[in-house]
């Protein structure tokens, strides 16, 4: 048996209100699956969220402070875009919001978008960028019209120790035993804090993973994750995690008739790096899975690890249920002693020792 330290309840973000965009923190903007750009009165970029950086394949660190219409997206230096933005800012009587379609030109392809302009204080304007369709690069564009590549904005990055992924996001390489070091630190300064810290970290990291997966779905399939069958989305999540070296993730929906499903992780990087334990240790994955499936379901779910490779189990297994059944899940975990089938048996109202 093992004790369950209940972490703080995560919350689903409220429905997005465009008029409240200026009050959102950078972290809140980064959790959105669509692009957000804030320009000052001169046209320079003041805010630039993660989704826009991933979809434009530009690093926000190199974009902030640059002139949007001339340096970042020269394809917008036309009356249909810059003229529209300037006219919107110059005529407050047009209201706080205005929407128009446009085609962004990048050297790697074109993107059909809907732009929503949101008026902010001090002459600033927000561009909310919703991608509708991805196209091949358009032929016949004048030189310098398409947006620059990241390596053109910041040449010779290799000499500064900068590495990037396929979407030009900056990456660093660390060994998996980093997590063992982190756990040892927490055990020394806050023995009961590792569970809460790593689960909350997982929630935040999972929200960023959702943005990456939304970008991939839009670029490759032209649809959002919620438009795909849930099994397809689960497979894409597994590919994403395997590609990053976390292990092999498999989602088993066989228990869905009992109001639950199971996620198995083979060769968990977390469990293997942390070492032997008397209880589950992949709290970070529990947080990530919670963020991912909350996004898909648009309702709160509870995710708990039943058994862990760090305990000597063959694999790490997590059970996912609706939030109203969280107490039932915790009770089943206490009774089942790390047996997934027993947890599902007790969740389904089973008595005795189960199958």
C-alpha positions in Angstrom: 0.0 0.0 0.0 1.1 3.6 -0.4 -0.3 6.9 0.7 -1.7 9.4 -1.8 -0.9 13.1 -1.3 -3.7 14.9 -3.1 -2.2 17.8 -5.2 -4.0 21.1 -5.7 -6.9 20.9 -8.1 -6.0 22.0 -11.6 -8.6 24.1 -13.3 -9.8 24.3 -16.9 -9.1 27.8 -18.4 -12.3 29.8 -18.8 -13.6 30.4 -22.3 -11.2 32.8 -24.1 -12.4 36.4 -24.1 -10.5 38.4 -26.8 -11.1 41.7 -24.9 -9.3 40.4 -21.9 -6.1 39.4 -23.8 -4.1 42.3 -22.5 -4.7 41.2 -18.9 -3.3 37.7 -19.4 0.2 36.8 -18.3 2.8 35.5 -20.8 2.3 32.0 -19.3 -1.4 32.2 -20.0 -0.8 33.3 -23.6 1.6 30.5 -24.0 -1.1 28.0 -23.1 -3.3 29.1 -26.0 -3.3 26.9 -29.1 -3.5 29.9 -31.5 -1.1 32.8 -32.2 -1.1 36.0 -30.2 1.0 39.0 -31.2 1.0 42.4 -29.5 2.3 45.4 -31.5 3.0 48.9 -30.1 2.1 52.1 -31.9 5.2 51.9 -34.0 4.6 48.4 -35.2 7.2 46.7 -33.0 6.5 43.3 -31.4 6.0 43.5 -27.6 4.4 40.1 -26.9 4.6 36.9 -28.9 3.2 33.7 -27.6 4.5 30.1 -28.0 1.9 28.9 -30.6 2.8 31.8 -32.9 6.5 31.1 -32.5 6.0 27.4 -33.3 3.7 28.1 -36.3 6.0 30.8 -37.7 9.1 28.8 -36.8 10.7 31.8 -35.2 12.2 32.2 -31.7 10.4 34.8 -29.7 13.7 36.0 -28.2 14.7 37.1 -31.7 11.3 38.5 -32.6 10.6 40.7 -29.6 11.4 44.4 -30.3 11.7 43.9 -34.0 9.4 45.8 -36.5 6.6 43.3 -37.4 5.7 44.7 -40.8 9.3 45.1 -42.1 11.5 42.6 -40.3 9.3 39.7 -38.9 6.5 39.4 -41.5 7.3 41.6 -44.6 4.3 39.9 -46.4 2.1 42.0 -44.1 3.6 45.3 -45.3 0.6 45.8 -47.7 -2.6 47.8 -47.4 -4.6 44.6 -46.9 -2.8 44.0 -43.6 -0.7 46.9 -42.3 -3.1 49.4 -43.7 -6.0 47.6 -42.1 -4.2 47.6 -38.7 -3.3 51.3 -39.0 -6.8 52.2 -40.0 -8.2 50.2 -37.1 -6.0 52.0 -34.6 -6.8 55.4 -36.1 -10.5 55.1 -35.9 -11.7 54.1 -32.4 -15.3 54.3 -33.5 -14.8 51.0 -35.4 -15.0 49.3 -32.0 -12.7 47.2 -29.9 -12.6 44.2 -32.3 -12.2 43.6 -36.1 -11.6 40.5 -38.1 -10.3 39.9 -41.6 -8.8 37.0 -43.6 -5.2 37.0 -44.9 -2.5 34.7 -46.3 0.8 34.6 -44.5 3.8 33.8 -46.7 6.7 31.9 -45.2 9.6 30.4 -47.1 8.5 26.9 -46.0 4.8 27.5 -47.0 1.8 29.7 -47.0 -0.9 29.8 -44.3 -4.5 31.0 -44.7 -5.4 32.7 -41.4 -8.2 34.8 -39.8 -6.8 37.8 -38.0 -8.7 39.3 -35.1 -7.6 42.8 -34.1 -8.0 43.7 -30.5 -7.5 47.3 -29.4 -5.4 47.8 -26.2 -4.2 50.8 -24.3 -1.3 53.2 -25.3 -1.8 52.7 -29.0 -1.1 48.9 -28.8 -3.0 46.3 -30.8 -3.2 42.5 -30.4 -3.3 40.2 -33.4 -5.1 36.9 -32.7 -4.0 34.5 -35.5 -6.2 31.5 -36.2 -4.8 29.2 -38.9 -7.4 27.7 -41.3 -5.3 26.0 -44.0 -1.7 25.3 -44.8 -0.5 25.5 -48.4 2.8 25.0 -50.3 5.0 28.1 -50.8 3.4 30.4 -53.3 5.3 31.0 -56.5 6.2 34.4 -58.0 6.7 36.3 -54.7 9.1 39.2 -54.9 12.4 38.8 -53.1 12.2 39.5 -49.3 8.4 39.2 -49.3 8.1 35.9 -47.4 8.9 35.9 -43.7 12.6 35.3 -42.9 13.8 32.0 -41.6 15.1 31.7 -38.0 18.7 31.3 -39.3 18.3 34.6 -41.2 17.1 36.5 -38.1 19.9 35.0 -36.0 22.8 33.8 -38.1 25.7 31.7 -36.7 23.7 30.5 -33.7 25.8 27.3 -33.6 28.8 29.3 -32.5 26.8 30.5 -29.5 25.8 26.9 -28.4 22.2 27.2 -29.6 20.4 24.1 -30.8 16.9 24.0 -32.3 14.3 21.4 -33.1 12.4 20.9 -36.4 10.1 23.9 -35.6 13.0 26.1 -34.6 12.2 26.0 -30.9 15.4 26.1 -28.8 16.3 22.8 -27.1 19.0 21.7 -24.7 20.2 18.2 -24.0 20.2 16.9 -20.5 20.7 13.4 -19.0 17.7 11.7 -17.5 19.4 11.5 -14.2 18.7 15.2 -13.8 15.4 14.1 -12.3 17.2 12.0 -9.7 19.2 15.1 -8.7 16.1 17.2 -8.5 14.3 14.6 -6.4 17.4 14.4 -4.1 17.3 18.2 -3.7 13.6 18.2 -2.8 14.1 15.3 -0.4 16.7 17.4 1.4 14.9 20.7 1.6 11.2 19.8 1.4 10.7 16.0 1.8 7.0 16.1 1.1 7.2 18.5 -1.8 8.5 16.4 -4.6 5.1 14.9 -5.5 3.4 18.3 -5.6 6.2 20.1 -7.4 6.7 17.5 -10.2 3.0 17.1 -10.7 2.4 20.8 -11.1 5.5 21.0 -13.4 3.9 18.2 -15.4 0.7 20.1 -15.7 2.5 23.2 -17.0 4.7 21.1 -19.3 1.7 19.2 -20.6 -0.1 22.5 -21.6 3.0 23.4 -23.7 3.0 19.9 -25.2 -0.7 20.5 -26.2 0.4 23.6 -28.1 3.1 21.6 -29.9 0.6 18.8 -30.8 -2.0 21.3 -32.0 0.7 22.9 -34.3 1.7 19.5 -35.7 -2.0 18.5 -36.4 -2.7 21.9 -38.1 0.5 21.7 -40.2 0.2 18.0 -41.2 -3.5 17.4 -41.3 -5.1 20.8 -41.4 -7.4 20.1 -38.4 -7.2 20.7 -34.6 -6.7 17.8 -32.2 -10.4 17.8 -31.2 -11.4 17.2 -34.7 -9.5 13.9 -34.8 -10.6 10.5 -33.4 -9.4 10.2 -29.8 -7.4 7.1 -30.6 -5.6 8.9 -33.3 -4.8 11.8 -31.0 -3.5 9.3 -28.3 -1.2 7.7 -30.9 0.1 11.2 -31.9 0.8 11.9 -28.2 2.7 8.6 -27.9 4.8 9.5 -30.9 5.5 12.9 -29.5 6.7 11.5 -26.1 8.7 8.7 -27.7 10.4 11.2 -30.0 11.6 13.1 -27.0 12.9 10.0 -25.3 10.4 9.7 -22.4 9.5 6.1 -23.2 6.8 4.2 -25.0 3.3 5.5 -24.2 0.2 3.3 -25.0 -3.4 4.3 -24.2 -5.8 1.4 -23.5 -9.4 2.4 -23.8 -10.6 -1.2 -23.0 -12.0 -0.1 -19.7 -13.9 2.9 -21.1 -17.2 1.1 -20.5 -16.3 1.3 -16.8 -15.8 5.1 -17.0 -12.0 4.9 -17.0 -9.0 4.2 -19.3 -5.4 3.3 -18.7 -2.1 4.7 -19.9 0.9 2.4 -19.9 4.5 3.7 -20.1 7.3 1.3 -21.0 10.8 2.2 -20.1 9.8 5.4 -18.3 12.8 7.9 -18.3 11.5 9.2 -15.0 11.2 5.9 -13.2 14.5 4.6 -14.4 16.4 7.7 -13.6 15.0 8.1 -10.0 15.9 4.5 -9.0 14.1 2.1 -6.7 11.2 3.3 -4.7 8.4 1.9 -2.4 5.8 3.9 -4.4 5.0 5.4 -7.8 7.4 8.2 -8.8 6.2 9.4 -12.3 4.2 12.3 -10.9 5.4 14.5 -13.8 3.8 12.2 -16.3 0.5 12.2 -14.3 0.5 16.0 -14.6 1.3 15.9 -18.3 -1.5 13.3 -19.0 -3.9 15.4 -16.9 -3.2 18.5 -19.0 -3.4 16.6 -22.3 -6.7 14.8 -21.7 -8.3 17.8 -20.0 -7.6 19.7 -23.2 -9.2 17.0 -25.4 -12.2 16.3 -23.2 -12.8 20.0 -22.2 -13.6 18.8 -18.7 -11.5 18.0 -15.7 -10.1 14.5 -15.3 -8.2 12.8 -12.5 -5.0 10.9 -13.3 -3.1 8.6 -10.8 -0.2 6.3 -11.2 -1.1 2.8 -10.1 2.2 1.0 -10.4 5.7 2.2 -11.4 8.8 0.7 -12.8 10.7 2.3 -9.9 8.8 -0.1 -7.7 9.9 -3.1 -9.7 6.8 -3.3 -11.9 7.2 -4.2 -15.5 5.8 -0.9 -16.7 4.3 2.3 -15.3 0.5 2.4 -15.5 -1.9 5.3 -14.9 -5.7 5.2 -14.6 -7.7 8.2 -15.8 -11.3 8.9 -14.6 -13.6 11.9 -14.6 -12.9 14.4 -11.8 -16.1 13.5 -9.9 -14.7 10.0 -9.4 -11.4 11.1 -8.0 -12.3 9.9 -4.5 -13.4 6.5 -5.9 -10.1 6.2 -7.7 -8.1 7.0 -4.6 -10.0 4.5 -2.6 -9.5 1.8 -5.3 -5.8 2.6 -5.3 -5.6 2.0 -1.6 -7.4 -1.3 -1.8 -5.7 -2.6 -5.0 -2.1 -2.3 -3.9 -0.7 -1.5 -7.3 -2.8 -3.9 -9.4 -4.4 -2.1 -12.4 -7.1 -4.8 -13.0 -8.0 -4.6 -9.3 -8.3 -0.8 -9.5 -10.6 -1.1 -12.4 -12.6 -3.8 -10.7 -13.1 -1.7 -7.6 -13.9 1.4 -9.7 -16.7 -0.6 -11.4 -18.3 -1.3 -8.0 -16.6 -4.7 -7.5 -16.3 -6.2 -4.0 -14.1 -8.7 -2.4 -10.7 -9.4 -3.9 -11.7 -8.9 -7.5 -10.9 -11.1 -10.6 
